[in-house]
């Protein structure tokens, strides 16, 4: 086949992004996939002729990465992600055909910068939820401690829990509780849609699950339609210092972006939305923009200030991009761009994107020091905040994740919890990012972190339920890593730039 695409014009783009070019490349993949019989696609550098897109127009100020190359590659990757779950077939490989060696250079450079390490989808989902719970359980008992009161192991920069004397477990806080109820609401909504053929927006069902959570915190609450099976678990029917904002907002019936429940921008909105991008990235049921909105609306149920739900949208996009196997470096820049594009009319967006940029700069600088106490070394509490509000919690968690790449899981988690701020929430965010990026194997070497974690088996069961294969069957065996190798070939080393690692899409 020869498939013709109406190439977008650079002059029609609004703002600094190449949204139309990216969407064009995504549509080409889907058009090829719809033929069913196509397995290998050779694709030219769409838009670089009369379309006016310049391969040497940089992605962001001071970078060497091509905006055009990033748009083309991102569109292909997002299209391949959808192709995996398409009913038509499965596109196995894409070769980008460059007209010259000069044009190949920016494509190769963008590819090496944009692509992360291929990791099993189930491993990412399990890693994210476990990492969030581990960071939460490390930070919860020490949140209001002075450094001298920390366990000796923590003072030696070894991640070790303070165990509950009654249960002998590392207990989770309301952060992980609400994350699990987010997952229950999402999965209930998906199952209901499959059975009835129609369903509402996912945040509607997540709101119902939060009402179930509210009843676990206050038995006097009446829930008309309980939907969360985890409500019967005794360890979830205890109060672990739940946020007053979450409680009061749910007592009052909750809110939305258009009808704010309050003026809070607390961190209680951002720490609980991880199941949404994990679900979206694992099965392709909805796209990047719907993921963004779903995370924002979910946070807005309890947190009405724009920074309360914008931070959740940013966290959601970071995890969504990671699930599609983008590098964290690309995910940050993509998140900044999509926030500016979709929510640029909110003045608070500039505050959030400035913090994300600063977190990245500080993390890049951290490679110059051998200190393990990076929070103190770079005065992060002054530079980014203490984490009690959404944008600060996300920025500090992101810094800990990026600054500790190559330094180990312990340092990431301990830098996230050993400070004077919101230890359990920052620990949870850093753990979610770390676990999604490096997979569950990042924690498996530390048996104590896993064996002593409260509700570990429940967390793993919910993680496996999130991994949904293309035919709609919920299964713990639904990993793309198991089904794709049977269908995908190795990318060809043809003229131009083969998209290596396409099998991990």
N, C-alpha and C positions, 0 to 999 in steps of 0.2 A: 504494500500500500504506500501511496504518498499522501500524507495528511497535510492539508493547507490550514494555516492559522492566520487570522487577521491580526497582524502585528500591531500592538499599541504604539502610540507616539509618545516620546519623552515629553513633548510640549503639552500633552494632556494630563500629565501627572500634577498633583497638587501637593505641595510640601516637599520634604526632603526624601521621601520614600519612593521606591519603584514598585508600587503595589500592583499596577496593571500588568507590568512585565512578569512579575512573580505569578500572578493569577493566570496569565496566558500560558506559561510553561506548565503549570499545574493542570490546566485544561487539556493541553496536548497529551499529557500522560493518560488522562482519563479517557480521551477520545480514542487513543491507541488501545487502551485496555478494553474498551467497549466492543472492539472487534472480536475479542475472544481468542483469536488464533495468533496474535502478535506476541512474541516472546522477547524480541530484541529490537530496540528503537535507536536509530541513529538520528541525532538532533543537532542542527546547526546553532550558532549563537544568535538566537532569536532577538530581533530588535536592534542589532548593532550596525545595521545598514541604514536604510532610509528612516528607520524608527528613531534614530538619533541617540540611542543609548551608548555611552562612552565607557569602554572597558577600563579606562584609567581615571574615571570619576570616583573618588575615594568614598568608602562606606561611612566614615565619620571623621571629623577633623583630626589630623595628625596620624591617621592610619595609612597603611599601604594596601589595604584590602579594597578591591573594586566593588562599588555598589552594584554595577551591572552583573558582574560575576556572581555576587551574593544573591541577587534577585533570581537569576536563572537557576542556580543550584538549589536555592530554597524552594522554588516552585516545583522543581523535579522531585525533591525529597518529599514535599507535602503531597504531591501527586502520587508518588510511589506508595506512600502511607495509605492513601485512599484505595489505591489499586489492590493492595493486599486484602482489603475487606470488600472488594467489589464483587457483585454476583456474576460478572461477565467472565472473569478469568484472572490471570496474574501475570503482569508484565515482569520479566525476569531481570532485564538489564538495559541500561541506557549508556550509549557512547556519545559524548559531546564532540562534535566534529569542528575543529578549529581550522581556519583557512591558512594560518601561518604559525610558526613557532612563537612569534611575538604575541599572538593572541592566546596561545596556550599558557604562557607564563602567569598572567593574572588569574586564569581559571584554576591552575594548579595551586596557586597561593591561597585563593579563596577556599578551595576544597580542604586543604590541610588545616586551615583555621576554623572552618565551620563544622567539620564532622567530629563527633565524639567517638569513643571506643564502643564497638558493638557489644551490647550486653543483652542477655535474655530479658524479655519483657517482664516475666514473672519475677525475676531477680530484682528488677528495678522497683516494681510495685511493693514487693516484700521489703526490700531495703528501705524504701521511703517510709512506710508505715512503722516498721521496726525502729528505724533510725530516729524518727520523731518521738516514739515512745521512750526510747533509751535516753535521748537528750532530756526529755521531760522528767523522767525518773531520776536522772542524775541531778538536775537542777532544783527539783521541787523541795527536797528537805534542806537545802543549803541556801535558799533564796535570801533569807534575812540573817545569815550567819556572817560573822567577821572572818577575814582570811585566816586568822590564827586558830579558828574553831573548825576549819575544814579537816576532814580525815587526813591522816598522815600520807596515805596513798595519793590523795589529790594534791597535797603539797609537793609530792614527788612527781607530779604530772602523769599519774597513772589513773585511768578511768576506773573507778570502783564505787559501787553504790553505798549509800547509807541505808541499810535494810531496816524495814519495819520490825520492831521487836516482837510483835504478836504473830504476824504472818510469816516472817522471815523472807519477805519479798521486797523488791524495789517497787514501791507503789507509784502509780501514774496519777497525774493531776487531772483537773477538769479539761486541760488542753487535749489530752489523748481521748478522754471520754467523749468530748464533742466531735473529735475527728472520726471516731468510730460511729457515732450517730449520723454524721454527714454521709458516711458510706452506706449505712442502712437505708437512709432516705433515698439516696441515689439509686441503689439496687432495687428498692421497692418500686420506684417510679419506672425503671426500665422493665421490670417483670410485669407490671400492670399494663404497660404499653404493648408488650408482646402478646399478652393474653387477650386484651380488649381491642387491639389495633389502633388505639388512640390514647394519647396521654398529654399531660400538661408540661410546662417547663419544669426542669428538674429541681429548681429551688423551691417550688411549691411543695414537693414531697420531702425535701430536706427540712423545710419549716415544720412539717408534720412530725418528723423524727426529732426535731429539737423540742417539740412539746412533750414527746416521750421522755427525753432527757430531763426536762424540767420536773416531770413527775418523780423521777429517781432522786431528785434533789429535795422535793417537797411532796410527800405522799398525799397531802390534802388537795393537790391539783387534780382536776378531773380531765381526762383525755377521752374524747368521744370515739376516735378511730385510731387506737394504737397500732403502729406498723412495725416497730423495731423489736426483733427477737432478742436482742441483747439486753432489753429492759429487765429481763428476768434474772440476769447474772448478779449475784449478791455484791461482788466487788464494784459494780457500776451503780449500785444503789447506796452510795456513800458520798458525802460532801467532801470534796478536796479543794476547799477554798475557791468555790466557783466565783467568776467575775460578777460583780454587782450589776454591771451594765447588761450582761447577757440575761441575768435573772429578771431584772426590771423590764427589759424590752420584751421578753417572752411573756411575762405576766400581763403586759399591756397589749399583747396580740402581735407584736413584731412590726417591722417596717419594710421599706423598700428604698431604692435610690430616689424615686420620685416623691415618695412620702416617708421621709426619714423618721425613725422611731425616736431619735434623740440627736444630740450634737456630739456624740462620743467618737473619738478616733483611737480608742484603746486597741491593744494588740489582740484582743479576743476574737477579732474577725479574721485575721490573717492566718492564725495558727491552725485552723481547723479545716481548711478547704482542700487539702491535698488530694483526697479521693476523687475530686472532680477532674483535674487534669490527668491523673493516673488512669481513670476510666476512659477519658477521651483519647489519650495516647495509646491505650492498649487495644482499642477496638475500632476506632475511626467512625464512631456513630455521630459525632458532631465536630465542627471545624474550630479553628483558632479563635475566631471572633465570638462564637457562641460559648466557647470555654471561658473567654475573657469576661463576657457578660454574666455567665453563670456564677463564677467566683465572686464577682462584684455584688450581684444581687443576694447571694448567700450570706456574705458578710453584712450587707445592709439590713438583713433581718433584725440584727441587734445593734449595729453600729452605723449611725446616720451621717456622721461627718465624712466628707469626701475622702479624706486620708484614711479613714477607717476601712472603706471598701476599695479604694484605689490600690492600697497595699496588698489586699487579697487578690485583686486582678493581676498585679505584677507578679506575685508569688505563683499564681496559677499559670501565667504564661511561661515563666522560667521552667516550671515542672513539665508543662506541655511540650516545650521545645526539647527538653532533656529526654522525654519519652520518645520523641521522634529521632533521637540519636544526634541532635545538634550538640556542639560543644558548649560549655558554660560561657565561653567568651562570646560566641555568636548569640546565645540565648539572652545575655544581658543587653547587648546592643539592639536586638530585635524587640525586646521588652520595652526599652526606652522609646523606640520608634513607634511601636503600636500604641503605647500610652499617649504619646504626643498626637498621634493620628486620630485615635478614637475618643480621647478625653482631654484634648488640648484646650477646650473651652473652659475647663476648670483651672483656676489659678493654682490650686493645690498640686496639680500635676507637676509643675516646675519644681516644687519642693521635693517631691518624691523622686523624680528623675535625677535631681542634683545629688541626693543622698546615694542613689544607686551608682552614679558615676564616681562619687567620692569613695565609696566602698571598694570599687574596682581599682582605683588609683592607689589607695592605701594597701590593698592586697598585693598589687604588683610591686610596690615598694618593699613589702615585707620579705621578699626574697633576698634582700641585702643584709638581713640580720640572722644571727644564729640563736637569738633568744627564743625561748619556748612560750614566754608570757607575752604574746603578741598584743593582747588587749591593753596591757599596761605600756608596752614598748611604744605603741603608736597612739596612746591616749584616746582609744576608741570611744570611751564613754563621753568624752568632750567632742570628738570629731563627728561621731554619728549618733550619739544619744545612749540612754540607758535601757531602751527597749520597752518602756511602759506604754508607748503608743505604736500604732501599726507600722508607720513608715520607718521608725527607728529600729523596731524589732527585726524587720526584714533586712534593713541595711547591715545591722550588726551580725545577724545570722549569715548573710551572704559573705560578709568580710571573713568570718571564721572559716567558712567552707572554702573560699578561694585561697586565703592565705596559708591554709594548712595542706593544700594539695601537694603531695610529695613528702609531707611531714608525718602523716598518719592519722588514723581515726581518733585516737585518744586526744591528741592536741586540738583537733577540731572541736570535739565535744567539750573539753575542759575549758578552752578559751571562751566558748559560748556560755558556760554556766558560772565560771569563777569571776564574778564581778559584782558590782553593787546594784545591778539593775534587775530586770525581769528574767531571772535565771531559767525557769522552766520553759517559758515561751521562746526565748532566744535559743535555748538548747534544743527545743523541739523543731524549730525552723531550720537550724543548722543541720540537725540530724536528718530531717526530711530531704534537704538538698543533697547532702552527702550520700545518703542511702540510695536515692534515685540515680545519682550520677555514677556511683561505683558499684551498685548492686548489693544484695544481701551478703555477699561474701566479704564485704568490708567489715562486717561485725562477727562473722562466724569464727574467726580466730580467737576471739575473747569469749570463752565459754561462760564466764561469770556474768557478762553483760546480757547474754541470752537466757541462761538457765534461771537467773534470779528475777527476771522481769515479770511483773504481774501481768496476767492475761496474755502471755506470749502466744499461746495456741489460738486464742480468739482473734488476735491481731492477724496471725498468719492465715486463718480461715477466711477472714474478711478480705485480706489481700488477694487470695486465690479466687474469691468470688468476683473481684473486680476485673480479673483477666477473662475477658469474654471473647471467644473465637467467632469468626465471621458468620457462622450459621445461627448465631443467637443462643447457643447452648452455653450456660454458665458451667464452667468446669475448672477444677484445679489442675487439669492437664492441658490447658489451652494456650500454652506458650507458642509464640510465633517461632521461637528458636527451634522448636521441634518439627513444625510443619513446613517451614520455608526451605530448608536444605534439600528437601525432596523435590522441590519445584524450581529452584533457582540455579542457574549456572554461574560460572565465574564471569565477571565483566571482561569483555574483550579488550585486548590491547591494540585496538584499531587506531587509525590516524586520529589524532585529537586527544581528548581527555576522557578516559573511561571513568564512570562514577564508581570507584572502588568501594566495596563494602555494601553494595546495594542489597545484598542478601540480608543485611541487618535492618533494612527498612521494614 
